[in-house]
């Protein structure tokens, strides 16, 4: 099944919020730099990109979220 960017980006946002953030928060305070410097800005950009409807911006935001690993 082919996934569209309109489906994949919200799924990536959900994965970050439900899996990556809790994992990073669980290693407090070591996880804080990653949360503040990488994860939160990437999430904000992804939500803004999705709201804007700019496909190029959405693709970049999706890739940034995909690159974030637990």
Biopython code that builds the backbone (N, CA, C, O; Angstrom):
import numpy as np
from Bio.PDB.StructureBuilder import StructureBuilder

atoms = [
    (1, "UNK", "N", (0.837, -1.178, 0.000)),
    (1, "UNK", "CA", (0.000, 0.000, 0.000)),
    (1, "UNK", "C", (0.887, 1.249, 0.000)),
    (1, "UNK", "O", (1.815, 1.360, 0.802)),
    (2, "UNK", "N", (0.604, 2.152, -0.875)),
    (2, "UNK", "CA", (1.358, 3.391, -0.972)),
    (2, "UNK", "C", (0.837, 4.395, 0.043)),
    (2, "UNK", "O", (-0.370, 4.603, 0.170)),
    (3, "UNK", "N", (1.749, 5.003, 0.752)),
    (3, "UNK", "CA", (1.396, 6.030, 1.734)),
    (3, "UNK", "C", (1.665, 7.397, 1.159)),
    (3, "UNK", "O", (2.713, 7.638, 0.559)),
    (4, "UNK", "N", (0.720, 8.288, 1.344)),
    (4, "UNK", "CA", (0.919, 9.654, 0.877)),
    (4, "UNK", "C", (1.634, 10.459, 1.952)),
    (4, "UNK", "O", (1.660, 10.076, 3.122)),
    (5, "UNK", "N", (2.203, 11.560, 1.545)),
    (5, "UNK", "CA", (2.863, 12.457, 2.491)),
    (5, "UNK", "C", (1.854, 12.989, 3.500)),
    (5, "UNK", "O", (2.183, 13.201, 4.667)),
    (6, "UNK", "N", (0.622, 13.204, 3.041)),
    (6, "UNK", "CA", (-0.439, 13.664, 3.924)),
    (6, "UNK", "C", (-0.777, 12.667, 5.021)),
    (6, "UNK", "O", (-1.299, 13.050, 6.067)),
    (7, "UNK", "N", (-0.484, 11.391, 4.792)),
    (7, "UNK", "CA", (-0.671, 10.356, 5.816)),
    (7, "UNK", "C", (0.608, 10.130, 6.618)),
    (7, "UNK", "O", (0.565, 9.924, 7.831)),
    (8, "UNK", "N", (1.738, 10.170, 5.930)),
    (8, "UNK", "CA", (3.012, 9.840, 6.569)),
    (8, "UNK", "C", (3.471, 10.903, 7.563)),
    (8, "UNK", "O", (4.027, 10.565, 8.608)),
    (9, "UNK", "N", (3.251, 12.167, 7.259)),
    (9, "UNK", "CA", (3.714, 13.222, 8.159)),
    (9, "UNK", "C", (2.976, 13.194, 9.495)),
    (9, "UNK", "O", (3.631, 13.243, 10.536)),
    (10, "UNK", "N", (1.641, 13.116, 9.515)),
    (10, "UNK", "CA", (0.971, 12.999, 10.818)),
    (10, "UNK", "C", (1.385, 11.743, 11.585)),
    (10, "UNK", "O", (1.479, 11.767, 12.812)),
    (11, "UNK", "N", (1.633, 10.651, 10.870)),
    (11, "UNK", "CA", (2.086, 9.424, 11.531)),
    (11, "UNK", "C", (3.468, 9.623, 12.149)),
    (11, "UNK", "O", (3.736, 9.127, 13.243)),
    (12, "UNK", "N", (4.335, 10.337, 11.459)),
    (12, "UNK", "CA", (5.672, 10.611, 11.996)),
    (12, "UNK", "C", (5.587, 11.527, 13.214)),
    (12, "UNK", "O", (6.316, 11.337, 14.188)),
    (13, "UNK", "N", (4.704, 12.515, 13.163)),
    (13, "UNK", "CA", (4.500, 13.400, 14.315)),
    (13, "UNK", "C", (4.021, 12.585, 15.507)),
    (13, "UNK", "O", (4.508, 12.757, 16.625)),
    (14, "UNK", "N", (3.072, 11.704, 15.264)),
    (14, "UNK", "CA", (2.538, 10.854, 16.328)),
    (14, "UNK", "C", (3.641, 9.969, 16.925)),
    (14, "UNK", "O", (3.728, 9.824, 18.144)),
    (15, "UNK", "N", (4.481, 9.378, 16.065)),
    (15, "UNK", "CA", (5.565, 8.512, 16.547)),
    (15, "UNK", "C", (6.518, 9.284, 17.453)),
    (15, "UNK", "O", (6.937, 8.782, 18.496)),
    (16, "UNK", "N", (6.851, 10.486, 17.058)),
    (16, "UNK", "CA", (7.759, 11.295, 17.874)),
    (16, "UNK", "C", (7.129, 11.605, 19.221)),
    (16, "UNK", "O", (7.774, 11.470, 20.261)),
    (17, "UNK", "N", (5.866, 12.020, 19.201)),
    (17, "UNK", "CA", (5.191, 12.396, 20.453)),
    (17, "UNK", "C", (4.955, 11.207, 21.376)),
    (17, "UNK", "O", (5.049, 11.344, 22.595)),
    (18, "UNK", "N", (4.651, 10.046, 20.810)),
    (18, "UNK", "CA", (4.277, 8.888, 21.623)),
    (18, "UNK", "C", (5.442, 7.964, 21.974)),
    (18, "UNK", "O", (5.378, 7.256, 22.979)),
    (19, "UNK", "N", (6.493, 7.959, 21.174)),
    (19, "UNK", "CA", (7.611, 7.042, 21.417)),
    (19, "UNK", "C", (8.915, 7.760, 21.763)),
    (19, "UNK", "O", (9.546, 7.470, 22.779)),
    (20, "UNK", "N", (9.302, 8.685, 20.917)),
    (20, "UNK", "CA", (10.617, 9.307, 21.064)),
    (20, "UNK", "C", (10.668, 10.267, 22.250)),
    (20, "UNK", "O", (11.596, 10.204, 23.056)),
    (21, "UNK", "N", (9.684, 11.152, 22.364)),
    (21, "UNK", "CA", (9.688, 12.100, 23.486)),
    (21, "UNK", "C", (9.672, 11.397, 24.840)),
    (21, "UNK", "O", (10.488, 11.728, 25.699)),
    (22, "UNK", "N", (8.766, 10.433, 25.062)),
    (22, "UNK", "CA", (8.792, 9.744, 26.358)),
    (22, "UNK", "C", (10.126, 9.039, 26.632)),
    (22, "UNK", "O", (10.602, 9.037, 27.767)),
    (23, "UNK", "N", (10.722, 8.450, 25.610)),
    (23, "UNK", "CA", (12.008, 7.781, 25.800)),
    (23, "UNK", "C", (13.091, 8.790, 26.165)),
    (23, "UNK", "O", (13.921, 8.528, 27.036)),
    (24, "UNK", "N", (13.082, 9.933, 25.506)),
    (24, "UNK", "CA", (14.073, 10.966, 25.812)),
    (24, "UNK", "C", (13.849, 11.559, 27.192)),
    (24, "UNK", "O", (14.808, 11.858, 27.904)),
    (25, "UNK", "N", (12.595, 11.730, 27.573)),
    (25, "UNK", "CA", (12.280, 12.276, 28.891)),
    (25, "UNK", "C", (12.638, 11.297, 30.003)),
    (25, "UNK", "O", (12.937, 11.707, 31.124)),
    (26, "UNK", "N", (12.607, 10.012, 29.695)),
    (26, "UNK", "CA", (12.903, 9.008, 30.720)),
    (26, "UNK", "C", (14.371, 8.997, 31.121)),
    (26, "UNK", "O", (14.717, 8.475, 32.180)),
    (27, "UNK", "N", (15.230, 9.560, 30.296)),
    (27, "UNK", "CA", (16.653, 9.606, 30.650)),
    (27, "UNK", "C", (17.051, 10.997, 31.129)),
    (27, "UNK", "O", (18.190, 11.431, 30.954)),
    (28, "UNK", "N", (16.097, 11.679, 31.732)),
    (28, "UNK", "CA", (16.303, 13.020, 32.295)),
    (28, "UNK", "C", (17.547, 13.035, 33.147)),
    (28, "UNK", "O", (17.735, 12.048, 33.858)),
    (29, "UNK", "N", (18.396, 13.992, 33.172)),
    (29, "UNK", "CA", (18.457, 15.191, 32.346)),
    (29, "UNK", "C", (19.235, 14.994, 31.050)),
    (29, "UNK", "O", (19.348, 15.923, 30.250)),
    (30, "UNK", "N", (19.767, 13.810, 30.836)),
    (30, "UNK", "CA", (20.580, 13.593, 29.636)),
    (30, "UNK", "C", (19.787, 13.784, 28.345)),
    (30, "UNK", "O", (20.362, 14.149, 27.319)),
    (31, "UNK", "N", (18.491, 13.546, 28.380)),
    (31, "UNK", "CA", (17.680, 13.676, 27.177)),
    (31, "UNK", "C", (17.257, 15.089, 26.848)),
    (31, "UNK", "O", (16.768, 15.340, 25.747)),
    (32, "UNK", "N", (17.431, 16.019, 27.767)),
    (32, "UNK", "CA", (16.952, 17.387, 27.553)),
    (32, "UNK", "C", (17.598, 18.108, 26.367)),
    (32, "UNK", "O", (16.882, 18.769, 25.617)),
    (33, "UNK", "N", (18.903, 18.014, 26.164)),
    (33, "UNK", "CA", (19.459, 18.694, 24.985)),
    (33, "UNK", "C", (18.841, 18.190, 23.679)),
    (33, "UNK", "O", (18.550, 18.984, 22.784)),
    (34, "UNK", "N", (18.643, 16.892, 23.569)),
    (34, "UNK", "CA", (18.033, 16.348, 22.349)),
    (34, "UNK", "C", (16.616, 16.858, 22.176)),
    (34, "UNK", "O", (16.199, 17.198, 21.069)),
    (35, "UNK", "N", (15.876, 16.910, 23.274)),
    (35, "UNK", "CA", (14.494, 17.381, 23.205)),
    (35, "UNK", "C", (14.451, 18.842, 22.780)),
    (35, "UNK", "O", (13.693, 19.206, 21.881)),
    (36, "UNK", "N", (15.252, 19.675, 23.415)),
    (36, "UNK", "CA", (15.178, 21.109, 23.161)),
    (36, "UNK", "C", (15.840, 21.542, 21.856)),
    (36, "UNK", "O", (15.395, 22.500, 21.224)),
    (37, "UNK", "N", (16.888, 20.849, 21.452)),
    (37, "UNK", "CA", (17.625, 21.281, 20.265)),
    (37, "UNK", "C", (17.217, 20.568, 18.981)),
    (37, "UNK", "O", (17.413, 21.100, 17.888)),
    (38, "UNK", "N", (16.652, 19.373, 19.102)),
    (38, "UNK", "CA", (16.338, 18.593, 17.905)),
    (38, "UNK", "C", (14.850, 18.264, 17.806)),
    (38, "UNK", "O", (14.206, 18.585, 16.808)),
    (39, "UNK", "N", (14.316, 17.635, 18.826)),
    (39, "UNK", "CA", (12.967, 17.080, 18.733)),
    (39, "UNK", "C", (11.894, 18.166, 18.692)),
    (39, "UNK", "O", (11.074, 18.182, 17.774)),
    (40, "UNK", "N", (11.885, 19.070, 19.665)),
    (40, "UNK", "CA", (10.845, 20.107, 19.689)),
    (40, "UNK", "C", (10.852, 20.985, 18.438)),
    (40, "UNK", "O", (9.786, 21.226, 17.870)),
    (41, "UNK", "N", (12.012, 21.471, 17.986)),
    (41, "UNK", "CA", (11.998, 22.272, 16.751)),
    (41, "UNK", "C", (11.498, 21.477, 15.535)),
    (41, "UNK", "O", (10.786, 22.016, 14.687)),
    (42, "UNK", "N", (11.872, 20.205, 15.458)),
    (42, "UNK", "CA", (11.414, 19.378, 14.337)),
    (42, "UNK", "C", (9.906, 19.169, 14.391)),
    (42, "UNK", "O", (9.235, 19.195, 13.359)),
    (43, "UNK", "N", (9.373, 18.962, 15.590)),
    (43, "UNK", "CA", (7.923, 18.812, 15.741)),
    (43, "UNK", "C", (7.186, 20.090, 15.359)),
    (43, "UNK", "O", (6.189, 20.046, 14.638)),
    (44, "UNK", "N", (7.673, 21.214, 15.837)),
    (44, "UNK", "CA", (7.031, 22.489, 15.507)),
    (44, "UNK", "C", (7.044, 22.742, 14.000)),
    (44, "UNK", "O", (6.042, 23.176, 13.432)),
    (45, "UNK", "N", (8.162, 22.476, 13.365)),
    (45, "UNK", "CA", (8.261, 22.666, 11.918)),
    (45, "UNK", "C", (7.320, 21.715, 11.189)),
    (45, "UNK", "O", (6.688, 22.105, 10.206)),
    (46, "UNK", "N", (7.218, 20.476, 11.657)),
    (46, "UNK", "CA", (6.338, 19.505, 11.007)),
    (46, "UNK", "C", (4.877, 19.938, 11.089)),
    (46, "UNK", "O", (4.146, 19.856, 10.102)),
    (47, "UNK", "N", (4.458, 20.390, 12.247)),
    (47, "UNK", "CA", (3.071, 20.848, 12.416)),
    (47, "UNK", "C", (2.811, 22.081, 11.552)),
    (47, "UNK", "O", (1.774, 22.167, 10.895)),
    (48, "UNK", "N", (3.737, 23.026, 11.549)),
    (48, "UNK", "CA", (3.583, 24.230, 10.726)),
    (48, "UNK", "C", (3.574, 23.885, 9.232)),
    (48, "UNK", "O", (2.791, 24.445, 8.464)),
    (49, "UNK", "N", (4.443, 22.969, 8.834)),
    (49, "UNK", "CA", (4.500, 22.562, 7.430)),
    (49, "UNK", "C", (3.198, 21.893, 7.010)),
    (49, "UNK", "O", (2.679, 22.155, 5.925)),
    (50, "UNK", "N", (2.681, 21.038, 7.864)),
    (50, "UNK", "CA", (1.419, 20.363, 7.568)),
    (50, "UNK", "C", (0.292, 21.382, 7.421)),
    (50, "UNK", "O", (-0.524, 21.283, 6.505)),
    (51, "UNK", "N", (0.251, 22.348, 8.314)),
    (51, "UNK", "CA", (-0.791, 23.380, 8.264)),
    (51, "UNK", "C", (-0.657, 24.261, 7.024)),
    (51, "UNK", "O", (-1.654, 24.743, 6.486)),
    (52, "UNK", "N", (0.579, 24.466, 6.579)),
    (52, "UNK", "CA", (0.801, 25.343, 5.427)),
    (52, "UNK", "C", (0.394, 24.687, 4.113)),
    (52, "UNK", "O", (0.021, 25.371, 3.160)),
    (53, "UNK", "N", (0.467, 23.356, 4.064)),
    (53, "UNK", "CA", (0.165, 22.651, 2.827)),
    (53, "UNK", "C", (1.288, 22.697, 1.811)),
    (53, "UNK", "O", (1.120, 22.212, 0.692)),
    (54, "UNK", "N", (2.423, 23.263, 2.166)),
    (54, "UNK", "CA", (3.591, 23.355, 1.285)),
    (54, "UNK", "C", (4.239, 21.972, 1.216)),
    (54, "UNK", "O", (4.830, 21.500, 2.187)),
    (55, "UNK", "N", (4.119, 21.337, 0.059)),
    (55, "UNK", "CA", (4.559, 19.951, -0.088)),
    (55, "UNK", "C", (6.061, 19.795, 0.127)),
    (55, "UNK", "O", (6.492, 18.832, 0.762)),
    (56, "UNK", "N", (6.852, 20.710, -0.383)),
    (56, "UNK", "CA", (8.305, 20.625, -0.209)),
    (56, "UNK", "C", (8.661, 20.756, 1.270)),
    (56, "UNK", "O", (9.482, 20.003, 1.793)),
    (57, "UNK", "N", (8.042, 21.706, 1.922)),
    (57, "UNK", "CA", (8.285, 21.900, 3.362)),
    (57, "UNK", "C", (7.835, 20.675, 4.157)),
    (57, "UNK", "O", (8.505, 20.264, 5.104)),
    (58, "UNK", "N", (6.702, 20.097, 3.770)),
    (58, "UNK", "CA", (6.206, 18.893, 4.440)),
    (58, "UNK", "C", (7.175, 17.728, 4.256)),
    (58, "UNK", "O", (7.426, 16.972, 5.194)),
    (59, "UNK", "N", (7.717, 17.584, 3.052)),
    (59, "UNK", "CA", (8.660, 16.495, 2.779)),
    (59, "UNK", "C", (9.929, 16.652, 3.612)),
    (59, "UNK", "O", (10.444, 15.676, 4.158)),
    (60, "UNK", "N", (10.424, 17.866, 3.705)),
    (60, "UNK", "CA", (11.625, 18.113, 4.524)),
    (60, "UNK", "C", (11.348, 17.837, 5.995)),
    (60, "UNK", "O", (12.168, 17.233, 6.686)),
    (61, "UNK", "N", (10.185, 18.284, 6.470)),
    (61, "UNK", "CA", (9.819, 18.063, 7.869)),
    (61, "UNK", "C", (9.662, 16.576, 8.152)),
    (61, "UNK", "O", (10.081, 16.090, 9.203)),
    (62, "UNK", "N", (9.056, 15.855, 7.211)),
    (62, "UNK", "CA", (8.887, 14.409, 7.386)),
    (62, "UNK", "C", (10.242, 13.725, 7.487)),
    (62, "UNK", "O", (10.452, 12.879, 8.356)),
    (63, "UNK", "N", (11.156, 14.088, 6.604)),
    (63, "UNK", "CA", (12.484, 13.469, 6.639)),
    (63, "UNK", "C", (13.201, 13.785, 7.942)),
    (63, "UNK", "O", (13.881, 12.921, 8.496)),
    (64, "UNK", "N", (13.059, 14.999, 8.435)),
    (64, "UNK", "CA", (13.686, 15.367, 9.711)),
    (64, "UNK", "C", (13.146, 14.502, 10.843)),
    (64, "UNK", "O", (13.903, 14.088, 11.720)),
    (65, "UNK", "N", (11.842, 14.226, 10.832)),
    (65, "UNK", "CA", (11.259, 13.380, 11.879)),
    (65, "UNK", "C", (11.692, 11.927, 11.724)),
    (65, "UNK", "O", (11.962, 11.246, 12.713)),
    (66, "UNK", "N", (11.756, 11.456, 10.488)),
    (66, "UNK", "CA", (12.190, 10.076, 10.241)),
    (66, "UNK", "C", (13.629, 9.873, 10.719)),
    (66, "UNK", "O", (13.985, 8.793, 11.190)),
    (67, "UNK", "N", (14.443, 10.904, 10.598)),
    (67, "UNK", "CA", (15.847, 10.809, 11.002)),
    (67, "UNK", "C", (16.038, 10.765, 12.516)),
    (67, "UNK", "O", (17.113, 10.398, 12.990)),
    (68, "UNK", "N", (15.015, 11.131, 13.277)),
    (68, "UNK", "CA", (15.115, 11.106, 14.742)),
    (68, "UNK", "C", (14.863, 9.684, 15.222)),
    (68, "UNK", "O", (13.809, 9.105, 14.956)),
    (69, "UNK", "N", (15.817, 9.140, 15.914)),
    (69, "UNK", "CA", (15.729, 7.764, 16.423)),
    (69, "UNK", "C", (15.701, 7.770, 17.942)),
    (69, "UNK", "O", (16.175, 8.704, 18.589)),
    (70, "UNK", "N", (15.135, 6.710, 18.492)),
    (70, "UNK", "CA", (15.089, 6.562, 19.956)),
    (70, "UNK", "C", (16.454, 6.143, 20.439)),
    (70, "UNK", "O", (16.653, 5.958, 21.640)),
]
sb = StructureBuilder()
sb.init_structure("model")
sb.init_model(0)
sb.init_chain("A")
sb.init_seg("    ")
for serial, (resi, resn, name, xyz) in enumerate(atoms, 1):
    if name == "N":
        sb.init_residue(resn, " ", resi, " ")
    sb.init_atom(name, np.array(xyz, "f"), 0.0, 1.0, " ", f" {name:<3s}", serial, name[0])
structure = sb.get_structure()
